[in-house]
Amino acid sequence: MSAFDIESWCKRGPDVKSEPMGQMHFYISETDHVNLEQAEERLQRTGEKEARVDVDPATFDLKTPPECGALSEYHLRVYLRPEDERGQFHLVGRRLSDGATVYTNAIMIDMLAQ
Protein backbone atom coordinates (compact mmCIF):
# COMPACT_ATOMS: atom_id res chain seq x y z
CA MET A 1 0.00 0.00 0.00
CA SER A 2 1.32 3.47 -0.91
CA ALA A 3 0.37 6.62 1.01
CA PHE A 4 0.25 10.06 -0.60
CA ASP A 5 0.07 13.61 0.66
CA ILE A 6 -0.41 15.68 -2.46
CA GLU A 7 -1.52 19.17 -3.42
CA SER A 8 -5.20 19.55 -4.26
CA TRP A 9 -7.09 22.09 -6.33
CA CYS A 10 -10.67 23.33 -6.69
CA LYS A 11 -12.27 24.47 -9.95
CA ARG A 12 -15.64 26.12 -9.35
CA GLY A 13 -16.59 26.39 -13.02
CA PRO A 14 -15.34 26.02 -16.60
CA ASP A 15 -14.26 29.66 -16.91
CA VAL A 16 -12.82 29.98 -13.40
CA LYS A 17 -9.13 29.52 -12.57
CA SER A 18 -8.29 26.57 -10.29
CA GLU A 19 -7.50 27.48 -6.68
CA PRO A 20 -5.06 25.56 -4.43
CA MET A 21 -6.64 23.95 -1.36
CA GLY A 22 -3.76 22.29 0.47
CA GLN A 23 -2.68 18.70 0.97
CA MET A 24 -4.96 15.74 0.36
CA HIS A 25 -4.08 12.35 1.85
CA PHE A 26 -5.00 8.90 0.51
CA TYR A 27 -3.76 5.33 0.15
CA ILE A 28 -3.32 3.33 -3.05
CA SER A 29 -3.97 -0.34 -2.28
CA GLU A 30 -2.39 -3.21 -4.20
CA THR A 31 -5.72 -3.66 -6.03
CA ASP A 32 -5.79 0.05 -6.97
CA HIS A 33 -2.18 -0.24 -8.18
CA VAL A 34 -3.00 -3.21 -10.41
CA ASN A 35 -6.08 -1.39 -11.77
CA LEU A 36 -3.95 1.70 -12.54
CA GLU A 37 -1.37 -0.39 -14.40
CA GLN A 38 -4.09 -2.15 -16.39
CA ALA A 39 -5.66 1.20 -17.30
CA GLU A 40 -2.26 2.52 -18.44
CA GLU A 41 -1.69 -0.56 -20.62
CA ARG A 42 -5.17 -0.26 -22.13
CA LEU A 43 -4.58 3.41 -23.02
CA GLN A 44 -1.24 2.54 -24.64
CA ARG A 45 -2.85 -0.29 -26.60
CA THR A 46 -6.08 1.44 -27.70
CA GLY A 47 -5.13 5.10 -28.05
CA GLU A 48 -7.96 6.19 -25.76
CA LYS A 49 -7.33 9.59 -24.12
CA GLU A 50 -8.09 8.66 -20.51
CA ALA A 51 -9.50 6.00 -18.22
CA ARG A 52 -11.37 6.04 -14.95
CA VAL A 53 -10.36 3.77 -12.07
CA ASP A 54 -12.92 3.51 -9.28
CA VAL A 55 -11.58 3.08 -5.75
CA ASP A 56 -12.93 1.40 -2.63
CA PRO A 57 -13.60 4.14 -0.05
CA ALA A 58 -12.97 1.59 2.74
CA THR A 59 -9.31 1.14 1.73
CA PHE A 60 -8.67 4.48 0.02
CA ASP A 61 -8.92 6.38 3.34
CA LEU A 62 -9.29 9.84 1.78
CA LYS A 63 -8.57 12.86 3.97
CA THR A 64 -9.29 16.24 2.39
CA PRO A 65 -8.08 19.68 3.51
CA PRO A 66 -10.46 21.54 5.88
CA GLU A 67 -11.46 24.06 3.20
CA CYS A 68 -12.53 21.19 0.93
CA GLY A 69 -14.74 19.04 3.11
CA ALA A 70 -16.23 15.77 1.88
CA LEU A 71 -16.10 14.61 -1.75
CA SER A 72 -18.54 12.60 -3.82
CA GLU A 73 -18.04 10.70 -7.06
CA TYR A 74 -14.28 10.53 -6.56
CA HIS A 75 -12.10 8.27 -8.66
CA LEU A 76 -8.64 8.10 -10.20
CA ARG A 77 -8.24 9.53 -13.69
CA VAL A 78 -5.48 7.87 -15.73
CA TYR A 79 -3.89 9.42 -18.81
CA LEU A 80 -0.64 9.17 -20.77
CA ARG A 81 1.99 11.89 -20.92
CA PRO A 82 2.24 12.87 -24.60
CA GLU A 83 6.04 13.04 -24.66
CA ASP A 84 6.70 9.45 -23.52
CA GLU A 85 3.29 7.72 -23.13
CA ARG A 86 4.00 6.97 -19.46
CA GLY A 87 0.87 6.67 -17.36
CA GLN A 88 -0.07 9.28 -14.78
CA PHE A 89 -3.05 9.46 -12.46
CA HIS A 90 -4.74 11.93 -10.19
CA LEU A 91 -7.76 11.99 -7.93
CA VAL A 92 -10.86 13.75 -9.27
CA GLY A 93 -14.14 14.28 -7.45
CA ARG A 94 -16.96 16.68 -6.62
CA ARG A 95 -17.06 18.76 -3.46
CA LEU A 96 -20.22 17.83 -1.60
CA SER A 97 -20.91 21.37 -0.39
CA ASP A 98 -21.20 22.98 -3.84
CA GLY A 99 -20.43 20.39 -6.56
CA ALA A 100 -17.15 22.08 -7.56
CA THR A 101 -14.56 19.89 -9.26
CA VAL A 102 -11.70 18.92 -6.96
CA TYR A 103 -8.50 17.26 -8.17
CA THR A 104 -4.91 16.60 -7.15
CA ASN A 105 -1.57 16.97 -8.84
CA ALA A 106 -0.60 13.99 -10.99
CA ILE A 107 1.50 11.00 -9.91
CA MET A 108 3.43 8.69 -12.24
CA ILE A 109 2.02 5.14 -12.10
CA ASP A 110 5.46 3.58 -12.32
CA MET A 111 6.54 5.56 -9.23
CA LEU A 112 4.21 3.53 -6.99
CA ALA A 113 5.95 1.18 -4.59
CA GLN A 114 5.90 -2.40 -5.77
QUIQUIJO-V23555 format. One line per field, one symbol per residue. ss: DSSP state (a for helix, b for strand, c for the rest). phi: phi as a letter, one per 20 degrees, with the letter a starting at -180 (. if undefined). Layout:
ss = ???
phi = ???
//
This chain:
ss = cbbbbbbbbbbcccccccbbbbbbbbbbcaaaaaaaaaaaaaaaaacccbbbbcccaaaaccbcccccccbbbbbbbbbbccccccbbbbbbbbbcccccbbbbccbbaaaccc
phi = .ddcdbfdcccfafddffdfcofdcbddfffgfffffffffffffengfbcddfcegfdflfcefgfemfdclebdedbdfgfblefcbbecadfffbmffcbdfecfffeffe
//
